Amino acid sequence: MENKVAKFSAGCPQIGLVGAFPHGDNSYSTSNSLKWAPCDLDFPKETKGSITVPIYCATLEVPLDYTSLDSERTIQLQLLKVNATKEPFKGSVIFNPGGPGNSGVEEVALKGHTYRDVFGGQFDVIGFDPRGTGRTIPFVCDLGKDSKTSKSLSHRGNSTILPQDDAWSILQSRAWSDGGWFADACYESQKDTGRFLSTAFVARDMLRIVDSLDEDGKLRFWGRSYSTTLGQTFAAMFPDRIDRMLLDSVQIPEDYHSGQWLTSTSGTQASLLNFFSECVNAGPSLCPIANFSGPETTPEDLMDAIAEVFQELRDQPIYLPDSYVSPLPQPWWRLGKRPLLSELKYSILVFLYQPAQFPALSMIISQALARDWTGLTTPRPKVPAPEKWSKGANAFHGIGCADSSFRAKSPNDMYSLVQAELAYSTFADAFMPQVWPCYQWRFQAAEQFQKVFENINTSYPIMFVNGAHDPITPLSGAWKAATAFYGSRLLVHNGHGHGVMNHPSECTIKAIGEYFANGTLPEQGMVCQPDMTGYELLKSADANDVGGDVETRSVRKTSLMEEVYAHARTPSDSGVFGD
């Protein structure tokens, strides 16, 4: 049964504000009101067992193609809601976890109550599966049997320049061929709907959701990672429809829409140095490599040591066996040898995402420093993949590549881009192959957002928040993005990882809660410290494992967020770009 606060929300006044709607979507209508009911979704068993609060579901019919509204083709958006628990009810907040490709339905089912508590209990929290993800025209490519998946720059505080793999040779020798094969397979599998997954279309879907809530016609949104681009795109398209918008771990939207992704890993080496600092400060009892060069080991010593390993692998390459199956999300390489250096650096990048992964990161680096490649080069036994809610296995490319405006006819067309990427970041060789197939993509999104992000005056200022040690959305990008929106503020979260909830800070959580509840923006230059170091967080989790993940146990217990749960354990997932 819906609670009293949910019933109260149905009586909220309706205020429609009409903005400029390009491509014919020029009506504000709430005729398609949502009909919420207790959820009966076929979540995997593990997901069902982790849901701890009542959840409610609804579907919303939207056009398949917003550029052809006369067409009768439609799709159903799956929505999931966690109800507010306190009055007065202040509306609904849409949460999206990013990716592109992560499921908002599953995220809110598992963690919606956590976000609700961050907001003080007065907001419903709604998740939805954007096009290509979850069960919303899921983007999955039939790769046959030839796939092998399982599922000169100085950096802040460190003078070491980490060696890079020979990305240009890798692109010429096999990545161009593999990327073309993957792009062709995706086209053949998804040619009926693959054009209709763009971020601009998802922004229009969000507007339809807002209009169907029968509230005030304004968007309240928390977007993380790629979803910060979704949020910024919505704000640029519909600036007068913003009530609250929190953008957490921020992409530069032009970098994404161009398809270049130049800045993504520009902070990865600095994030690695911060991990080494955490490790050394924690000591060898918690981080075994802390005394790698003796009791006086410094973070810079560890950086120099891993740089030496990278250089050896560059000078004398070791190749992964044909039977190697990456445990990380790299869906498009075909069978055949690949250099170990890129895989090692990619593993380090992914394990920098959150303090909960510090033990795994320490182990990988320890093995690398010992030149022990057994774990990476030994064929792994085949293990059945766990059941997943999202059927969009290739949504990252289905969405990101269709949005990209860059295309190439040969590897030579990419030479300058590859050199630019390598110049931006010492970890570009680890990340940029993920987006290489986009440059041969055979879909062009039905609507690509190509306007300049500048001088945007939203109906309420946007709040940006970004980690100071984020490995995939650097703080510099958040500052750049914030300049496009009048009145916006950026809160610096001085924790480690990608997504501010991964390294809890009462200060950060309180600021987010006050923004949604009262519209209070953080002071200019505000910096929030985490409540404990990353290794203290892990130690606390080991000593006080009472269930729940970092986010669930890192929110305030009251609407004023007077205290933060101090315990944590390893979150269950980490995406390429989303978590």
Long-range contacts (C-beta under 8 A, 24 or more apart in sequence): 2-36, 2-56, 2-83, 3-83, 3-84, 3-85, 4-87, 5-83, 5-84, 5-85, 5-86, 5-87, 5-89, 5-122, 6-36, 6-56, 6-83, 6-84, 6-89, 6-124, 8-87, 8-88, 8-89, 9-84, 9-89, 9-91, 9-92, 9-124, 9-215, 10-214, 12-89, 12-91, 12-214, 12-215, 12-216, 13-216, 14-214, 14-215, 14-216, 14-217, 15-216, 15-217, 15-218, 16-211, 16-217, 17-217, 17-218, 17-240, 17-241, 17-459, 19-238, 19-239, 19-240, 19-241, 20-238, 21-238, 22-237, 23-66, 23-67, 23-447, 24-66, 24-67, 24-69, 25-66, 25-69, 25-204, 25-207, 28-211, 28-217, 29-211, 30-211, 30-212, 30-213, 30-214, 32-60, 32-61, 32-208, 32-211, 32-212, 33-212, 33-214, 34-58, 34-60, 34-79, 34-212, 34-213, 34-214, 36-81, 39-80, 39-109, 41-78, 41-80, 41-105, 41-109, 41-389, 43-106, 43-109, 43-389, 44-386, 44-387, 44-388, 44-389, 45-387, 46-386, 46-387, 47-106, 47-109, 47-110, 47-389, 50-110, 51-109, 51-110, 52-113, 53-82, 53-112, 53-113, 54-82, 54-83, 55-80, 55-81, 55-82, 55-108, 55-109, 55-112, 56-80, 56-81, 56-82, 56-83, 57-81, 60-208, 60-209, 60-212, 62-204, 62-205, 62-208, 64-137, 64-193, 64-196, 65-195, 65-196, 65-446, 66-200, 66-201, 66-204, 66-446, 66-447, 67-446, 67-447, 75-131, 75-136, 75-137, 76-136, 77-128, 77-129, 77-136, 77-205, 77-208, 77-209, 78-105, 78-128, 78-129, 78-134, 78-135, 78-136, 79-105, 79-126, 79-127, 79-128, 79-209, 80-104, 80-105, 80-108, 80-109, 80-112, 80-126, 80-127, 80-128, 81-108, 81-112, 81-124, 81-125, 81-126, 81-127, 82-108, 82-112, 82-113, 82-115, 82-116, 82-124, 82-125, 83-124, 84-116, 84-121, 84-122, 84-123, 84-124, 85-116, 85-121, 86-120, 86-121, 86-122, 86-559, 87-122, 88-122, 89-122, 89-123, 89-124, 90-119, 90-122, 90-123, 90-516, 90-517, 91-123, 91-124, 91-213, 91-215, 91-216, 91-218, 91-220, 91-243, 92-123, 92-124, 92-125, 92-126, 92-213, 92-215, 92-220, 93-119, 93-123, 93-124, 93-125, 93-126, 93-220, 93-221, 93-222, 93-244, 93-516, 94-126, 94-127, 94-128, 94-206, 94-209, 94-210, 94-219, 94-220, 94-221, 94-222, 95-125, 95-126, 95-127, 95-221, 95-222, 95-223, 96-127, 96-128, 96-130, 96-221, 96-222, 96-223, 96-224, 96-227, 96-230, 97-224, 97-225, 97-227, 97-578, 97-579, 98-223, 98-224, 98-225, 98-226, 98-227, 98-228, 98-249, 98-575, 98-577, 98-578, 98-579, 99-133, 99-225, 99-226, 99-227, 99-395, 99-396, 99-399, 99-575, 99-576, 99-577, 99-578, 100-130, 100-132, 100-133, 100-199, 100-226, 100-395, 100-396, 100-399, 100-400, 100-577, 100-578, 101-132, 101-133, 101-390, 101-392, 101-394, 101-395, 101-396, 101-398, 101-399, 101-575, 101-576, 101-578, 102-133, 102-390, 102-575, 102-578, 102-579, 103-127, 103-129, 103-133, 103-134, 103-389, 103-390, 104-128, 104-129, 104-130, 104-133, 104-134, 105-129, 105-134, 105-389, 106-134, 106-389, 106-390, 111-549, 111-551, 111-552, 113-552, 114-501, 114-551, 114-552, 114-554, 114-555, 115-222, 117-555, 117-556, 117-557, 118-509, 118-512, 118-513, 118-516, 118-555, 118-556, 118-561, 119-513, 119-516, 119-517, 120-513, 120-516, 120-517, 120-559, 120-560, 120-561, 121-559, 122-517, 122-559, 123-220, 123-516, 126-209, 128-205, 128-206, 128-209, 129-390, 129-392, 130-197, 130-202, 130-205, 130-230, 130-399, 131-196, 131-197, 131-198, 131-201, 131-202, 131-205, 131-399, 132-197, 132-392, 132-395, 132-398, 132-399, 133-390, 133-392, 133-395, 133-399, 134-389, 134-390, 134-391, 134-392, 135-389, 135-390, 135-391, 136-392, 137-193, 137-196, 137-197, 138-390, 138-391, 138-392, 138-393, 138-395, 139-186, 139-190, 139-194, 139-197, 139-392, 139-393, 139-394, 139-395, 139-397, 139-398, 139-399, 140-189, 140-190, 140-391, 140-392, 140-393, 140-394, 141-182, 141-185, 141-186, 141-189, 141-190, 141-331, 141-393, 141-394, 141-397, 142-185, 142-188, 142-189, 143-182, 143-185, 143-331, 143-332, 144-185, 146-181, 146-334, 146-335, 147-331, 147-332, 147-333, 147-334, 147-335, 148-322, 148-324, 148-325, 148-326, 148-333, 148-334, 148-335, 148-336, 149-325, 149-326, 149-329, 149-330, 149-331, 149-332, 149-333, 150-325, 150-326, 150-327, 150-383, 150-385, 151-329, 151-385, 151-393, 152-423, 153-423, 153-424, 153-425, 153-426, 155-269, 155-270, 155-273, 155-426, 156-270, 156-273, 157-270, 157-273, 158-269, 158-270, 158-273, 158-299, 158-300, 158-303, 160-300, 160-303, 160-304, 160-307, 161-307, 161-426, 162-269, 162-303, 162-306, 162-307, 162-310, 162-426, 162-427, 163-307, 163-310, 163-311, 163-313, 163-314, 163-341, 163-426, 164-310, 164-314, 164-422, 164-426, 164-428, 164-429, 165-313, 165-314, 165-339, 165-341, 165-342, 165-345, 165-429, 165-430, 166-314, 166-339, 167-418, 167-421, 167-422, 167-428, 167-429, 167-432, 167-433, 168-415, 168-418, 168-419, 170-338, 170-339, 170-342, 170-433, 171-411, 171-414, 171-418, 171-433, 171-436, 172-411, 174-336, 174-338, 175-433, 175-436, 176-410, 176-411, 176-436, 176-440, 178-332, 178-333, 178-334, 178-437, 179-332, 179-436, 179-437, 179-439, 179-440, 180-437, 180-440, 181-332, 181-334, 182-331, 182-332, 182-397, 182-437, 183-401, 183-437, 183-440, 183-441, 183-442, 184-442, 186-394, 186-397, 186-398, 186-441, 186-442, 186-443, 187-442, 187-443, 190-398, 190-443, 191-442, 191-443, 194-398, 194-402, 194-443, 195-402, 195-443, 195-444, 195-445, 195-446, 196-445, 196-446, 197-395, 197-398, 197-399, 197-402, 197-445, 198-399, 198-402, 198-403, 198-445, 198-446, 198-447, 198-448, 198-449, 199-229, 199-230, 199-233, 199-256, 199-257, 199-399, 199-403, 199-449, 200-233, 200-237, 200-445, 200-447, 200-448, 200-449, 201-445, 201-446, 201-447, 202-230, 203-230, 203-233, 203-234, 203-237, 203-238, 203-449, 204-237, 206-230, 206-234, 207-234, 207-238, 207-241, 210-241, 216-243, 217-241, 218-242, 218-243, 218-459, 218-460, 219-243, 219-244, 219-245, 220-244, 220-245, 220-516, 221-245, 221-246, 222-246, 222-248, 223-247, 223-248, 224-248, 224-249, 224-499, 224-578, 224-579, 225-249, 225-251, 225-472, 225-473, 225-498, 225-499, 225-575, 225-577, 225-578, 225-579, 226-251, 226-256, 226-400, 226-577, 226-578, 227-578, 228-253, 228-464, 228-473, 228-481, 229-253, 229-256, 229-257, 231-462, 232-453, 232-481, 232-484, 232-485, 233-449, 235-456, 235-458, 235-462, 235-485, 236-449, 236-451, 236-453, 236-456, 236-484, 237-449, 239-456, 239-457, 239-458, 239-459, 240-458, 240-459, 241-459, 242-458, 242-459, 242-460, 242-462, 243-459, 243-460, 244-460, 244-463, 244-515, 244-516, 244-519, 245-458, 245-460, 245-462, 245-463, 246-462, 246-463, 246-465, 246-512, 246-515, 246-516, 247-462, 247-463, 247-464, 247-465, 247-478, 247-481, 248-465, 248-466, 248-499, 248-500, 248-501, 249-465, 249-466, 249-467, 249-470, 249-472, 249-473, 249-478, 249-498, 249-499, 249-500, 250-464, 250-466, 250-473, 250-477, 250-478, 250-481, 250-482, 251-473, 251-477, 251-481, 252-477, 252-480, 252-481, 253-449, 253-453, 253-481, 254-452, 254-453, 255-477, 256-400, 256-403, 257-403, 257-404, 257-405, 257-448, 257-449, 257-450, 258-404, 258-405, 258-406, 259-400, 259-401, 259-403, 259-404, 259-405, 259-406, 259-435, 259-438, 259-439, 260-406, 260-417, 260-420, 260-421, 261-421, 261-431, 261-432, 261-435, 262-420, 262-421, 262-424, 263-424, 263-425, 263-474, 263-476, 263-477, 264-425, 264-431, 264-472, 264-473, 264-577, 265-349, 265-424, 265-425, 265-427, 265-428, 265-430, 265-431, 265-432, 265-471, 265-472, 266-424, 266-425, 266-474, 266-476, 266-477, 267-469, 267-470, 267-471, 267-472, 267-473, 267-474, 267-475, 267-476, 268-349, 268-352, 268-425, 268-426, 268-427, 268-430, 268-431, 268-471, 268-472, 269-303, 269-425, 269-426, 269-427, 270-469, 270-474, 271-352, 271-469, 271-470, 271-471, 271-496, 271-497, 272-303, 272-306, 272-348, 272-352, 272-471, 273-299, 273-300, 273-303, 274-469, 274-496, 275-352, 275-358, 275-361, 275-496, 275-534, 276-300, 276-302, 276-303, 278-355, 278-358, 278-496, 278-533, 278-534, 278-535, 279-358, 279-362, 279-535, 281-533, 281-535, 282-533, 282-535, 282-536, 286-535, 286-538, 286-539, 287-358, 287-362, 287-535, 288-362, 288-366, 289-362, 289-365, 289-366, 289-369, 292-369, 302-365, 305-369, 306-365, 306-368, 306-369, 309-368, 309-369, 309-371, 310-341, 310-344, 310-345, 312-371, 313-339, 313-340, 313-341, 313-344, 314-341, 317-341, 318-373, 318-377, 320-376, 320-377, 321-377, 321-379, 323-379, 324-376, 324-377, 324-379, 324-380, 325-379, 325-380, 325-382, 327-380, 329-396, 329-575, 329-576, 330-433, 330-434, 331-393, 331-394, 331-396, 331-397, 332-397, 332-437, 340-373, 340-376, 340-377, 341-429, 342-429, 342-430, 342-433, 343-376, 344-368, 344-376, 345-427, 345-429, 345-430, 346-430, 346-431, 347-376, 348-427, 348-430, 349-427, 349-430, 349-431, 349-471, 349-472, 350-574, 350-576, 352-471, 352-496, 352-497, 352-498, 353-471, 353-472, 353-497, 353-498, 353-499, 353-502, 353-574, 353-579, 354-496, 354-497, 354-498, 354-499, 354-502, 354-503, 354-550, 354-571, 354-574, 354-579, 355-495, 355-496, 355-497, 355-502, 355-503, 355-534, 355-535, 355-537, 355-538, 355-568, 356-502, 356-537, 356-538, 356-541, 356-550, 356-568, 356-569, 356-570, 356-571, 357-570, 357-574, 358-534, 358-535, 358-538, 359-538, 396-434, 396-575, 396-576, 396-577, 397-437, 397-438, 397-441, 398-443, 400-435, 400-438, 401-435, 401-437, 401-438, 401-441, 401-443, 402-441, 402-443, 402-444, 402-445, 403-445, 403-448, 403-449, 404-435, 404-438, 404-439, 404-441, 405-448, 405-450, 406-438, 406-439, 407-439, 407-440, 407-441, 408-439, 408-440, 413-439, 414-439, 427-471, 431-472, 434-576, 453-481, 453-484, 454-483, 454-484, 455-484, 455-486, 456-484, 456-485, 456-486, 457-485, 457-486, 457-487, 458-485, 458-486, 458-487, 460-519, 461-485, 461-486, 461-487, 461-488, 461-489, 461-521, 462-487, 462-488, 463-488, 463-489, 463-491, 463-511, 463-512, 463-515, 463-521, 463-522, 464-488, 464-489, 464-490, 464-491, 465-490, 465-491, 465-492, 465-493, 465-500, 465-508, 465-511, 465-512, 466-490, 466-491, 466-492, 466-493, 466-500, 467-493, 467-494, 467-495, 467-496, 467-497, 467-498, 467-499, 467-500, 467-503, 468-492, 468-493, 468-494, 468-495, 468-527, 469-494, 469-495, 469-496, 469-497, 470-497, 470-498, 471-497, 471-498, 472-498, 472-577, 473-498, 487-521, 489-521, 489-522, 489-523, 489-524, 489-526, 490-522, 491-522, 491-526, 491-527, 491-528, 492-526, 492-527, 492-528, 493-528, 493-530, 494-527, 494-528, 494-529, 494-530, 495-529, 495-530, 495-534, 496-530, 496-534, 497-534, 498-579, 499-579, 501-550, 501-551, 501-554, 502-550, 502-551, 502-571, 503-530, 503-534, 503-537, 503-550, 504-530, 504-531, 504-537, 504-550, 504-554, 504-564, 504-565, 504-568, 505-529, 505-530, 505-531, 505-564, 506-531, 506-556, 506-561, 506-563, 506-564, 509-554, 509-555, 509-556, 509-561, 509-564, 510-556, 510-560, 510-561, 513-556, 513-559, 513-561, 517-559, 531-564, 531-566, 532-566, 537-568, 538-568, 540-566, 540-567, 540-568, 541-567, 541-568, 541-569, 541-570, 545-569
